[in-house]
Amino acid sequence: MVNDHLSDFVTRIRNGYQAGLDKIEVPMIKTVAETARVIAAEGYTGTVEKKEKTLVIHLKYSGKKPAIMGIKRVSKPGARRYSGIKKLPRVWGGLGINILSTPKGIISEKQAKKLKTGGEIIAQVW
């Protein structure tokens, strides 16, 4: 039984890249699906397929190097972390992205700046 589905999702992506897998499967949860969509839209993973009760995420490589150098869960169930748009932390010197849960949905920091909205920092990808 998994209590924190987003942490499980982040760990599966990290382990999939370390093992050199082509794709990973994660349980279909709305927040996980939206987070996977944002990561794919930013170009860090390949396509995301929805099957019956699972998501199939195709991992992306550049030669033999993974497209994602690191991924980290920031806000946890016991310690939530919120930020306004002007005080978002920089990820890996500006080369990575923050993924936010906002009133407008789960979006990347680029979209949050366009919409001028802050929120809970779910994860960081670089």
C-alpha angles and dihedrals in degrees: 000000000000121000099182110040095182093056089048089050093050091048093049091052092048092047092045092056093045090052092046094238123168094217142004133207124221131177115268107256120155096235092046091049092051092046090050089050091053093048091049092046090054090053100248095118136023125245125332116219124195114217126175101291101348141066118225111208117193110214120225126223135185101214101312095331119099118243089228113063092181142355126189136183107229109176112051130187092256096041116032118195121206130181139183118233093256094052101047111139117244114245116222094337093312096308095104135055139237118225112214136196105216136165085264092057135263108328142157121260091253091060091043090056091051091049091041094228133129130199146144115337103229101176146342124226127191 
